[in-house]
Amino acid sequence: MRPLLLLGALSLAASLPAAAQARRTFTGVVTDSMCATTAGHSRMQMGPTDADCTTACVDAHGATYMLFDGKTAYALSDQRTPAQFPGQKVRVTGVLDAKTKTITVASIKPAK
């Protein structure tokens, strides 16, 4: 009977996605997919500030919110919460899909 119990436990463990165990925290600036880096905002000039440009790109041009950590821009699965923080430094907790550079967001909070 014990081998069956062990087999069941191993099957359950194998069925859990590895990503569920890889939750991390990323710190960066909420930006948008049209201006993925903060340098992009000065070229787009969609408002007087990076926050205004990010909001305009999302609202008027169909861009999506992203997180830029200074080197890499990450897509965010949650597109509602970042609307509270355009152009601001935040901490995003979630799971990174390295292939698509997408963070499945668990939470977004202002960085201290």
MOPAC internal coordinates of N, CA, C and O (Angstrom, degrees):
PM7 1SCF
backbone

  N    0.0000 0     0.00 0     0.00 0    0    0    0
  C    1.4414 1     0.00 0     0.00 0    1    0    0
  C    1.5298 1   111.26 1     0.00 0    2    1    0
  O    1.2310 1   120.02 1   144.14 1    3    2    1
  N    1.3071 1   117.57 1   -35.86 1    3    2    1
  C    1.4555 1   120.22 1  -179.36 1    5    3    2
  C    1.5309 1   113.02 1   -63.28 1    6    5    3
  O    1.2310 1   119.09 1   141.30 1    7    6    5
  N    1.3197 1   119.34 1   -38.70 1    7    6    5
  C    1.4680 1   117.94 1   177.32 1    9    7    6
  C    1.5211 1   112.14 1   -60.14 1   10    9    7
  O    1.2310 1   119.70 1   144.93 1   11   10    9
  N    1.3345 1   118.17 1   -35.07 1   11   10    9
  C    1.4575 1   120.53 1   177.62 1   13   11   10
  C    1.5261 1   111.15 1   -67.24 1   14   13   11
  O    1.2310 1   120.76 1   140.47 1   15   14   13
  N    1.3259 1   116.15 1   -39.53 1   15   14   13
  C    1.4629 1   120.56 1   178.48 1   17   15   14
  C    1.5286 1   109.87 1   -64.09 1   18   17   15
  O    1.2310 1   120.41 1   136.53 1   19   18   17
  N    1.3099 1   116.82 1   -43.47 1   19   18   17
  C    1.4559 1   121.25 1   178.60 1   21   19   18
  C    1.5246 1   110.56 1   -64.53 1   22   21   19
  O    1.2310 1   120.29 1   137.64 1   23   22   21
  N    1.3176 1   117.04 1   -42.36 1   23   22   21
  C    1.4527 1   121.45 1   178.23 1   25   23   22
  C    1.5268 1   110.96 1   -61.37 1   26   25   23
  O    1.2310 1   120.44 1   138.26 1   27   26   25
  N    1.3235 1   116.77 1   -41.74 1   27   26   25
  C    1.4653 1   121.23 1   177.76 1   29   27   26
  C    1.5175 1   111.55 1   -63.06 1   30   29   27
  O    1.2310 1   120.07 1   137.54 1   31   30   29
  N    1.3199 1   117.47 1   -42.46 1   31   30   29
  C    1.4626 1   121.38 1   179.45 1   33   31   30
  C    1.5247 1   110.72 1   -65.39 1   34   33   31
  O    1.2310 1   120.48 1   139.36 1   35   34   33
  N    1.3201 1   116.70 1   -40.64 1   35   34   33
  C    1.4612 1   120.18 1   178.57 1   37   35   34
  C    1.5206 1   111.33 1   -66.99 1   38   37   35
  O    1.2310 1   120.04 1   141.75 1   39   38   37
  N    1.3132 1   117.52 1   -38.25 1   39   38   37
  C    1.4648 1   121.02 1   177.81 1   41   39   38
  C    1.5200 1   110.92 1   -63.46 1   42   41   39
  O    1.2310 1   120.59 1   137.75 1   43   42   41
  N    1.3293 1   116.48 1   -42.25 1   43   42   41
  C    1.4606 1   120.87 1   179.06 1   45   43   42
  C    1.5228 1   110.23 1   -63.77 1   46   45   43
  O    1.2310 1   120.17 1   134.91 1   47   46   45
  N    1.3083 1   117.28 1   -45.09 1   47   46   45
  C    1.4656 1   121.21 1   179.92 1   49   47   46
  C    1.5224 1   110.94 1   -62.52 1   50   49   47
  O    1.2310 1   120.24 1   140.60 1   51   50   49
  N    1.3159 1   117.15 1   -39.40 1   51   50   49
  C    1.4687 1   120.75 1  -179.76 1   53   51   50
  C    1.5222 1   111.85 1   -68.71 1   54   53   51
  O    1.2310 1   120.35 1   152.05 1   55   54   53
  N    1.3260 1   116.93 1   -27.95 1   55   54   53
  C    1.4622 1   119.58 1  -178.26 1   57   55   54
  C    1.5216 1   113.01 1   -81.03 1   58   57   55
  O    1.2310 1   119.58 1   164.79 1   59   58   57
  N    1.3226 1   118.41 1   -15.21 1   59   58   57
  C    1.4642 1   121.12 1   177.85 1   61   59   58
  C    1.5140 1   109.26 1   -75.71 1   62   61   59
  O    1.2310 1   119.91 1   -47.25 1   63   62   61
  N    1.3244 1   117.78 1   132.75 1   63   62   61
  C    1.4673 1   118.64 1   179.85 1   65   63   62
  C    1.5188 1   111.14 1   -65.98 1   66   65   63
  O    1.2310 1   121.22 1   -41.46 1   67   66   65
  N    1.3055 1   115.26 1   138.54 1   67   66   65
  C    1.4681 1   119.64 1   179.10 1   69   67   66
  C    1.5092 1   110.68 1   -61.51 1   70   69   67
  O    1.2310 1   120.47 1   148.18 1   71   70   69
  N    1.3342 1   116.70 1   -31.82 1   71   70   69
  C    1.4608 1   120.59 1  -178.31 1   73   71   70
  C    1.5206 1   112.10 1   -63.63 1   74   73   71
  O    1.2310 1   119.88 1   153.90 1   75   74   73
  N    1.3249 1   117.83 1   -26.10 1   75   74   73
  C    1.4603 1   120.38 1  -179.46 1   77   75   74
  C    1.5187 1   110.51 1   -62.19 1   78   77   75
  O    1.2310 1   120.50 1   157.17 1   79   78   77
  N    1.3001 1   116.65 1   -22.83 1   79   78   77
  C    1.4577 1   120.84 1  -179.45 1   81   79   78
  C    1.5206 1   112.12 1   -95.87 1   82   81   79
  O    1.2310 1   119.89 1   178.16 1   83   82   81
  N    1.3419 1   117.82 1    -1.84 1   83   82   81
  C    1.4552 1   121.20 1  -172.91 1   85   83   82
  C    1.5309 1   112.78 1  -106.80 1   86   85   83
  O    1.2310 1   119.61 1  -150.67 1   87   86   85
  N    1.3210 1   118.35 1    29.33 1   87   86   85
  C    1.4663 1   120.61 1   178.80 1   89   87   86
  C    1.5242 1   109.15 1   -64.51 1   90   89   87
  O    1.2310 1   121.31 1   -49.06 1   91   90   89
  N    1.3265 1   115.10 1   130.94 1   91   90   89
  C    1.4630 1   121.46 1  -178.17 1   93   91   90
  C    1.5209 1   109.16 1  -134.71 1   94   93   91
  O    1.2310 1   120.95 1    -8.95 1   95   94   93
  N    1.3176 1   115.78 1   171.05 1   95   94   93
  C    1.4553 1   121.47 1   175.03 1   97   95   94
  C    1.5196 1   108.45 1  -115.79 1   98   97   95
  O    1.2310 1   121.50 1   -48.52 1   99   98   97
  N    1.3387 1   114.74 1   131.48 1   99   98   97
  C    1.4623 1   122.76 1   179.92 1  101   99   98
  C    1.5195 1   107.71 1  -117.40 1  102  101   99
  O    1.2310 1   120.27 1   -40.99 1  103  102  101
  N    1.3128 1   117.09 1   139.01 1  103  102  101
  C    1.4633 1   121.21 1   178.03 1  105  103  102
  C    1.5197 1   108.11 1  -117.08 1  106  105  103
  O    1.2310 1   121.23 1   -47.16 1  107  106  105
  N    1.3304 1   115.24 1   132.84 1  107  106  105
  C    1.4529 1   119.90 1   179.49 1  109  107  106
  C    1.5100 1   110.66 1  -177.38 1  110  109  107
  O    1.2310 1   121.03 1    11.18 1  111  110  109
  N    1.3170 1   115.64 1  -168.82 1  111  110  109
  C    1.4585 1   122.91 1  -176.91 1  113  111  110
  C    1.5282 1   108.86 1  -105.34 1  114  113  111
  O    1.2310 1   121.00 1   -43.75 1  115  114  113
  N    1.3374 1   115.69 1   136.25 1  115  114  113
  C    1.4623 1   120.04 1   175.61 1  117  115  114
  C    1.5245 1   107.52 1   -74.34 1  118  117  115
  O    1.2310 1   121.17 1   -60.23 1  119  118  117
  N    1.3199 1   115.37 1   119.77 1  119  118  117
  C    1.4474 1   122.91 1  -179.95 1  121  119  118
  C    1.5250 1   107.96 1  -130.49 1  122  121  119
  O    1.2310 1   120.20 1    18.89 1  123  122  121
  N    1.3201 1   117.23 1  -161.11 1  123  122  121
  C    1.4596 1   119.63 1  -179.14 1  125  123  122
  C    1.5255 1   110.06 1  -134.45 1  126  125  123
  O    1.2310 1   120.85 1   -13.91 1  127  126  125
  N    1.3116 1   115.98 1   166.09 1  127  126  125
  C    1.4585 1   121.15 1  -174.91 1  129  127  126
  C    1.5276 1   113.87 1   -69.87 1  130  129  127
  O    1.2310 1   119.62 1   161.69 1  131  130  129
  N    1.3164 1   118.33 1   -18.31 1  131  130  129
  C    1.4691 1   120.41 1   176.97 1  133  131  130
  C    1.5234 1   111.61 1   -82.47 1  134  133  131
  O    1.2310 1   120.66 1   150.61 1  135  134  133
  N    1.3049 1   116.34 1   -29.39 1  135  134  133
  C    1.4720 1   122.35 1  -177.85 1  137  135  134
  C    1.5255 1   108.76 1  -122.32 1  138  137  135
  O    1.2310 1   119.92 1  -134.04 1  139  138  137
  N    1.3070 1   117.75 1    45.96 1  139  138  137
  C    1.4590 1   123.14 1  -166.69 1  141  139  138
  C    1.5276 1   115.28 1   -44.04 1  142  141  139
  O    1.2310 1   119.66 1   150.01 1  143  142  141
  N    1.3141 1   118.25 1   -29.99 1  143  142  141
  C    1.4657 1   119.77 1   175.42 1  145  143  142
  C    1.5257 1   107.21 1  -109.21 1  146  145  143
  O    1.2310 1   120.71 1   -19.43 1  147  146  145
  N    1.2987 1   116.26 1   160.57 1  147  146  145
  C    1.4639 1   119.18 1  -179.12 1  149  147  146
  C    1.5218 1   111.68 1   -63.69 1  150  149  147
  O    1.2310 1   119.65 1   155.75 1  151  150  149
  N    1.3207 1   118.28 1   -24.25 1  151  150  149
  C    1.4617 1   120.52 1   177.50 1  153  151  150
  C    1.5234 1   111.14 1   -67.44 1  154  153  151
  O    1.2310 1   120.31 1   154.54 1  155  154  153
  N    1.3155 1   117.01 1   -25.46 1  155  154  153
  C    1.4555 1   121.40 1  -179.13 1  157  155  154
  C    1.5140 1   113.51 1   -64.48 1  158  157  155
  O    1.2310 1   119.81 1   151.02 1  159  158  157
  N    1.3176 1   117.97 1   -28.98 1  159  158  157
  C    1.4598 1   121.13 1  -178.16 1  161  159  158
  C    1.5239 1   112.30 1   -64.68 1  162  161  159
  O    1.2310 1   120.37 1   142.60 1  163  162  161
  N    1.3132 1   116.90 1   -37.40 1  163  162  161
  C    1.4676 1   119.12 1  -179.11 1  165  163  162
  C    1.5300 1   110.83 1   -67.69 1  166  165  163
  O    1.2310 1   120.25 1   149.19 1  167  166  165
  N    1.3220 1   117.12 1   -30.81 1  167  166  165
  C    1.4634 1   120.29 1   177.86 1  169  167  166
  C    1.5244 1   111.68 1   -75.19 1  170  169  167
  O    1.2310 1   120.57 1   142.85 1  171  170  169
  N    1.3313 1   116.51 1   -37.15 1  171  170  169
  C    1.4680 1   120.57 1  -176.88 1  173  171  170
  C    1.5318 1   111.84 1   -75.30 1  174  173  171
  O    1.2310 1   120.32 1   142.42 1  175  174  173
  N    1.3110 1   116.99 1   -37.58 1  175  174  173
  C    1.4762 1   122.77 1  -179.89 1  177  175  174
  C    1.5311 1   111.93 1    49.26 1  178  177  175
  O    1.2310 1   120.83 1  -128.26 1  179  178  177
  N    1.3254 1   116.01 1    51.74 1  179  178  177
  C    1.4612 1   121.73 1   179.17 1  181  179  178
  C    1.5203 1   111.71 1   -92.74 1  182  181  179
  O    1.2310 1   120.12 1  -164.29 1  183  182  181
  N    1.3083 1   117.37 1    15.71 1  183  182  181
  C    1.4582 1   122.75 1   179.14 1  185  183  182
  C    1.5085 1   108.91 1   164.45 1  186  185  183
  O    1.2310 1   120.44 1   -12.01 1  187  186  185
  N    1.3309 1   116.77 1   167.99 1  187  186  185
  C    1.4605 1   120.27 1  -176.42 1  189  187  186
  C    1.5368 1   114.26 1   -71.79 1  190  189  187
  O    1.2310 1   119.80 1   161.76 1  191  190  189
  N    1.3377 1   117.99 1   -18.24 1  191  190  189
  C    1.4640 1   120.61 1  -179.44 1  193  191  190
  C    1.5226 1   110.00 1  -128.42 1  194  193  191
  O    1.2310 1   120.94 1   -15.40 1  195  194  193
  N    1.3328 1   115.80 1   164.60 1  195  194  193
  C    1.4633 1   120.35 1   175.88 1  197  195  194
  C    1.5229 1   110.64 1   -60.80 1  198  197  195
  O    1.2310 1   120.31 1   142.59 1  199  198  197
  N    1.3289 1   117.01 1   -37.41 1  199  198  197
  C    1.4660 1   121.30 1   179.17 1  201  199  198
  C    1.5287 1   110.29 1   -62.72 1  202  201  199
  O    1.2310 1   120.46 1   135.36 1  203  202  201
  N    1.3354 1   116.73 1   -44.64 1  203  202  201
  C    1.4654 1   120.33 1   178.94 1  205  203  202
  C    1.5288 1   111.32 1   -63.81 1  206  205  203
  O    1.2310 1   120.60 1   139.05 1  207  206  205
  N    1.3179 1   116.45 1   -40.95 1  207  206  205
  C    1.4613 1   121.15 1   179.54 1  209  207  206
  C    1.5302 1   110.04 1   -64.09 1  210  209  207
  O    1.2310 1   120.30 1   134.10 1  211  210  209
  N    1.3236 1   117.03 1   -45.90 1  211  210  209
  C    1.4667 1   120.74 1   179.23 1  213  211  210
  C    1.5162 1   110.62 1   -58.69 1  214  213  211
  O    1.2310 1   120.35 1   132.05 1  215  214  213
  N    1.3143 1   116.93 1   -47.95 1  215  214  213
  C    1.4623 1   121.21 1  -179.17 1  217  215  214
  C    1.5234 1   111.10 1   -62.54 1  218  217  215
  O    1.2310 1   120.27 1   136.82 1  219  218  217
  N    1.3291 1   117.09 1   -43.18 1  219  218  217
  C    1.4656 1   120.86 1   179.86 1  221  219  218
  C    1.5307 1   111.33 1   -64.76 1  222  221  219
  O    1.2310 1   120.29 1   138.30 1  223  222  221
  N    1.3128 1   117.06 1   -41.70 1  223  222  221
  C    1.4633 1   120.02 1  -179.95 1  225  223  222
  C    1.5265 1   110.95 1   -63.57 1  226  225  223
  O    1.2310 1   120.31 1   140.36 1  227  226  225
  N    1.3254 1   117.01 1   -39.64 1  227  226  225
  C    1.4667 1   120.62 1   179.79 1  229  227  226
  C    1.5267 1   110.42 1   -72.29 1  230  229  227
  O    1.2310 1   120.56 1   130.15 1  231  230  229
  N    1.3342 1   116.54 1   -49.85 1  231  230  229
  C    1.4666 1   120.31 1  -175.15 1  233  231  230
  C    1.5239 1   113.76 1   -70.92 1  234  233  231
  O    1.2310 1   120.36 1   136.90 1  235  234  233
  N    1.3190 1   116.91 1   -43.10 1  235  234  233
  C    1.4627 1   119.92 1  -172.21 1  237  235  234
  C    1.5305 1   114.46 1   -97.64 1  238  237  235
  O    1.2310 1   120.46 1   158.66 1  239  238  237
  N    1.3268 1   116.74 1   -21.34 1  239  238  237
  C    1.4647 1   118.44 1  -172.40 1  241  239  238
  C    1.5270 1   114.35 1  -122.89 1  242  241  239
  O    1.2310 1   120.31 1  -173.83 1  243  242  241
  N    1.3113 1   117.01 1     6.17 1  243  242  241
  C    1.4632 1   120.08 1   175.89 1  245  243  242
  C    1.5120 1   115.80 1    73.43 1  246  245  243
  O    1.2310 1   120.13 1  -163.12 1  247  246  245
  N    1.3251 1   117.36 1    16.88 1  247  246  245
  C    1.4646 1   120.13 1   176.06 1  249  247  246
  C    1.5288 1   108.86 1   -70.04 1  250  249  247
  O    1.2310 1   120.61 1   -13.58 1  251  250  249
  N    1.3128 1   116.44 1   166.42 1  251  250  249
  C    1.4611 1   121.36 1   176.68 1  253  251  250
  C    1.5193 1   109.35 1  -117.13 1  254  253  251
  O    1.2310 1   121.14 1   -25.24 1  255  254  253
  N    1.3262 1   115.43 1   154.76 1  255  254  253
  C    1.4641 1   120.63 1   177.47 1  257  255  254
  C    1.5164 1   109.82 1   -70.94 1  258  257  255
  O    1.2310 1   121.59 1   -37.51 1  259  258  257
  N    1.3450 1   114.56 1   142.49 1  259  258  257
  C    1.4550 1   122.25 1   178.83 1  261  259  258
  C    1.5233 1   108.42 1  -138.09 1  262  261  259
  O    1.2310 1   121.19 1   -12.00 1  263  262  261
  N    1.3162 1   115.34 1   168.00 1  263  262  261
  C    1.4559 1   121.93 1   174.13 1  265  263  262
  C    1.5206 1   107.57 1  -115.79 1  266  265  263
  O    1.2310 1   120.51 1   -52.58 1  267  266  265
  N    1.3322 1   116.63 1   127.42 1  267  266  265
  C    1.4632 1   121.63 1   177.88 1  269  267  266
  C    1.5150 1   108.03 1  -113.84 1  270  269  267
  O    1.2310 1   120.37 1   -60.85 1  271  270  269
  N    1.3427 1   116.90 1   119.15 1  271  270  269
  C    1.4676 1   120.75 1  -176.18 1  273  271  270
  C    1.5290 1   113.59 1   -96.14 1  274  273  271
  O    1.2310 1   120.35 1  -169.24 1  275  274  273
  N    1.3187 1   116.93 1    10.76 1  275  274  273
  C    1.4573 1   120.87 1  -178.45 1  277  275  274
  C    1.5147 1   112.49 1   104.40 1  278  277  275
  O    1.2310 1   120.82 1   159.19 1  279  278  277
  N    1.3288 1   116.04 1   -20.81 1  279  278  277
  C    1.4626 1   121.84 1   178.37 1  281  279  278
  C    1.5231 1   111.84 1  -128.55 1  282  281  279
  O    1.2310 1   120.89 1   137.39 1  283  282  281
  N    1.3278 1   115.90 1   -42.61 1  283  282  281
  C    1.4563 1   121.29 1  -173.01 1  285  283  282
  C    1.5212 1   110.39 1  -125.70 1  286  285  283
  O    1.2310 1   120.97 1   -39.08 1  287  286  285
  N    1.3281 1   115.74 1   140.92 1  287  286  285
  C    1.4624 1   121.36 1   173.97 1  289  287  286
  C    1.5198 1   107.95 1  -100.93 1  290  289  287
  O    1.2310 1   120.70 1   -51.47 1  291  290  289
  N    1.3247 1   116.26 1   128.53 1  291  290  289
  C    1.4582 1   122.75 1  -178.93 1  293  291  290
  C    1.5243 1   109.79 1  -113.00 1  294  293  291
  O    1.2310 1   120.55 1   -45.39 1  295  294  293
  N    1.3310 1   116.56 1   134.61 1  295  294  293
  C    1.4644 1   121.02 1   171.93 1  297  295  294
  C    1.5252 1   107.67 1   -71.10 1  298  297  295
  O    1.2310 1   120.77 1   -30.23 1  299  298  297
  N    1.3189 1   116.13 1   149.77 1  299  298  297
  C    1.4637 1   121.62 1  -179.81 1  301  299  298
  C    1.5226 1   109.62 1  -116.40 1  302  301  299
  O    1.2310 1   120.59 1   -48.36 1  303  302  301
  N    1.3240 1   116.47 1   131.64 1  303  302  301
  C    1.4636 1   120.28 1   179.69 1  305  303  302
  C    1.5283 1   111.11 1   -68.65 1  306  305  303
  O    1.2310 1   120.07 1   147.17 1  307  306  305
  N    1.3112 1   117.48 1   -32.83 1  307  306  305
  C    1.4605 1   123.15 1   179.35 1  309  307  306
  C    1.5197 1   108.02 1   -89.90 1  310  309  307
  O    1.2310 1   120.12 1   -61.23 1  311  310  309
  N    1.3131 1   117.38 1   118.77 1  311  310  309
  C    1.4634 1   121.15 1  -179.80 1  313  311  310
  C    1.5280 1   111.77 1  -106.37 1  314  313  311
  O    1.2310 1   119.38 1   179.36 1  315  314  313
  N    1.3134 1   118.78 1    -0.64 1  315  314  313
  C    1.4740 1   121.41 1   178.36 1  317  315  314
  C    1.5204 1   112.14 1   -91.23 1  318  317  315
  O    1.2310 1   120.39 1   129.33 1  319  318  317
  N    1.3145 1   116.85 1   -50.67 1  319  318  317
  C    1.4680 1   120.52 1  -176.46 1  321  319  318
  C    1.5253 1   112.93 1   -61.78 1  322  321  319
  O    1.2310 1   118.72 1   138.47 1  323  322  321
  N    1.3384 1   120.04 1   -41.53 1  323  322  321
  C    1.4699 1   118.81 1  -179.75 1  325  323  322
  C    1.5287 1   113.53 1   -60.88 1  326  325  323
  O    1.2310 1   119.99 1   158.84 1  327  326  325
  N    1.3293 1   117.62 1   -21.16 1  327  326  325
  C    1.4693 1   120.67 1   178.53 1  329  327  326
  C    1.5229 1   111.57 1   -61.56 1  330  329  327
  O    1.2310 1   120.29 1   160.03 1  331  330  329
  N    1.3249 1   117.05 1   -19.97 1  331  330  329
  C    1.4664 1   121.59 1   177.87 1  333  331  330
  C    1.5310 1   112.21 1   -80.63 1  334  333  331
  O    1.2310 1   120.38 1   166.35 1  335  334  333
  N    1.3350 1   116.87 1   -13.65 1  335  334  333
  C    1.4661 1   120.86 1  -171.18 1  337  335  334
  C    1.5253 1   115.03 1  -130.69 1  338  337  335
  O    1.2310 1   118.17 1  -145.81 1  339  338  337
  N    1.3214 1   121.09 1    34.19 1  339  338  337
  C    1.4750 1   118.74 1  -177.82 1  341  339  338
  C    1.5233 1   111.38 1   -60.60 1  342  341  339
  O    1.2310 1   121.03 1   -46.53 1  343  342  341
  N    1.3312 1   115.64 1   133.47 1  343  342  341
  C    1.4622 1   120.61 1   178.14 1  345  343  342
  C    1.5102 1   114.52 1    73.43 1  346  345  343
  O    1.2310 1   119.75 1  -175.89 1  347  346  345
  N    1.3188 1   118.09 1     4.11 1  347  346  345
  C    1.4668 1   121.51 1  -177.22 1  349  347  346
  C    1.5226 1   111.39 1  -104.69 1  350  349  347
  O    1.2310 1   121.27 1   -26.64 1  351  350  349
  N    1.3258 1   115.17 1   153.36 1  351  350  349
  C    1.4574 1   121.56 1   175.71 1  353  351  350
  C    1.5268 1   108.19 1   -79.76 1  354  353  351
  O    1.2310 1   120.86 1   -51.19 1  355  354  353
  N    1.3342 1   115.97 1   128.81 1  355  354  353
  C    1.4597 1   121.57 1  -177.29 1  357  355  354
  C    1.5244 1   110.58 1  -134.89 1  358  357  355
  O    1.2310 1   121.98 1   -11.74 1  359  358  357
  N    1.3363 1   113.82 1   168.26 1  359  358  357
  C    1.4638 1   122.13 1   171.73 1  361  359  358
  C    1.5200 1   106.72 1  -115.33 1  362  361  359
  O    1.2310 1   120.83 1   -60.82 1  363  362  361
  N    1.3144 1   116.03 1   119.18 1  363  362  361
  C    1.4617 1   122.18 1   178.91 1  365  363  362
  C    1.5216 1   107.97 1  -106.68 1  366  365  363
  O    1.2310 1   120.84 1   -55.93 1  367  366  365
  N    1.3170 1   115.99 1   124.07 1  367  366  365
  C    1.4550 1   120.93 1   174.72 1  369  367  366
  C    1.5144 1   107.29 1  -103.94 1  370  369  367
  O    1.2310 1   120.73 1   -49.10 1  371  370  369
  N    1.3202 1   116.21 1   130.90 1  371  370  369
  C    1.4467 1   120.10 1  -179.44 1  373  371  370
  C    1.5068 1   112.24 1   176.44 1  374  373  371
  O    1.2310 1   121.54 1    13.27 1  375  374  373
  N    1.3179 1   114.65 1  -166.73 1  375  374  373
  C    1.4582 1   122.07 1  -177.03 1  377  375  374
  C    1.5298 1   108.30 1  -113.79 1  378  377  375
  O    1.2310 1   120.76 1   -52.51 1  379  378  377
  N    1.3221 1   116.15 1   127.49 1  379  378  377
  C    1.4590 1   121.85 1  -178.99 1  381  379  378
  C    1.5190 1   111.19 1   -91.20 1  382  381  379
  O    1.2310 1   121.01 1   -50.78 1  383  382  381
  N    1.3222 1   115.68 1   129.22 1  383  382  381
  C    1.4637 1   121.68 1   167.50 1  385  383  382
  C    1.5240 1   104.64 1   -94.67 1  386  385  383
  O    1.2310 1   120.57 1   -77.23 1  387  386  385
  N    1.3115 1   116.51 1   102.77 1  387  386  385
  C    1.4644 1   121.33 1  -174.21 1  389  387  386
  C    1.5261 1   112.53 1   -63.03 1  390  389  387
  O    1.2310 1   120.01 1   149.28 1  391  390  389
  N    1.3180 1   117.58 1   -30.72 1  391  390  389
  C    1.4633 1   120.34 1  -179.02 1  393  391  390
  C    1.5197 1   111.75 1   -67.49 1  394  393  391
  O    1.2310 1   120.20 1   138.17 1  395  394  393
  N    1.3234 1   117.22 1   -41.83 1  395  394  393
  C    1.4664 1   120.74 1  -177.60 1  397  395  394
  C    1.5232 1   112.87 1  -100.16 1  398  397  395
  O    1.2310 1   120.38 1   175.30 1  399  398  397
  N    1.3349 1   116.88 1    -4.70 1  399  398  397
  C    1.4687 1   122.56 1  -175.94 1  401  399  398
  C    1.5296 1   110.62 1    53.93 1  402  401  399
  O    1.2310 1   121.45 1  -136.14 1  403  402  401
  N    1.3352 1   114.84 1    43.86 1  403  402  401
  C    1.4558 1   121.87 1   178.51 1  405  403  402
  C    1.5163 1   109.25 1  -115.34 1  406  405  403
  O    1.2310 1   120.69 1   -47.68 1  407  406  405
  N    1.3363 1   116.29 1   132.32 1  407  406  405
  C    1.4517 1   121.71 1   175.78 1  409  407  406
  C    1.5220 1   108.12 1   -98.75 1  410  409  407
  O    1.2310 1   120.40 1   -58.06 1  411  410  409
  N    1.3313 1   116.84 1   121.94 1  411  410  409
  C    1.4508 1   121.25 1   171.06 1  413  411  410
  C    1.5165 1   105.28 1   -80.96 1  414  413  411
  O    1.2310 1   120.75 1   -71.46 1  415  414  413
  N    1.3060 1   116.18 1   108.54 1  415  414  413
  C    1.4614 1   123.19 1  -167.33 1  417  415  414
  C    1.5280 1   112.05 1   -79.03 1  418  417  415
  O    1.2310 1   121.17 1   -48.95 1  419  418  417
  N    1.3179 1   115.37 1   131.05 1  419  418  417
  C    1.4728 1   121.85 1   170.51 1  421  419  418
  C    1.5215 1   108.88 1  -100.09 1  422  421  419
  O    1.2310 1   120.23 1   141.56 1  423  422  421
  N    1.3480 1   117.17 1   -38.44 1  423  422  421
  C    1.4684 1   120.29 1   178.09 1  425  423  422
  C    1.5238 1   110.04 1  -159.26 1  426  425  423
  O    1.2310 1   121.75 1   -24.62 1  427  426  425
  N    1.3276 1   114.26 1   155.38 1  427  426  425
  C    1.4583 1   122.56 1   174.43 1  429  427  426
  C    1.5174 1   107.23 1  -134.04 1  430  429  427
  O    1.2310 1   121.02 1   -54.03 1  431  430  429
  N    1.3373 1   115.66 1   125.97 1  431  430  429
  C    1.4640 1   120.51 1  -179.37 1  433  431  430
  C    1.5258 1   108.95 1  -136.98 1  434  433  431
  O    1.2310 1   120.15 1   -26.82 1  435  434  433
  N    1.3200 1   117.32 1   153.18 1  435  434  433
  C    1.4710 1   119.09 1   176.31 1  437  435  434
  C    1.5346 1   110.26 1   -60.02 1  438  437  435
  O    1.2310 1   120.46 1   -38.81 1  439  438  437
  N    1.3277 1   116.73 1   141.19 1  439  438  437
  C    1.4576 1   121.07 1   175.81 1  441  439  438
  C    1.5201 1   108.36 1   -81.15 1  442  441  439
  O    1.2310 1   121.04 1   -33.07 1  443  442  441
  N    1.2933 1   115.61 1   146.93 1  443  442  441
  C    1.4741 1   120.26 1  -179.62 1  445  443  442
  C    1.4957 1   110.70 1   -91.30 1  446  445  443
  O    1.2310 1   120.10 1   180.00 1  447  446  445

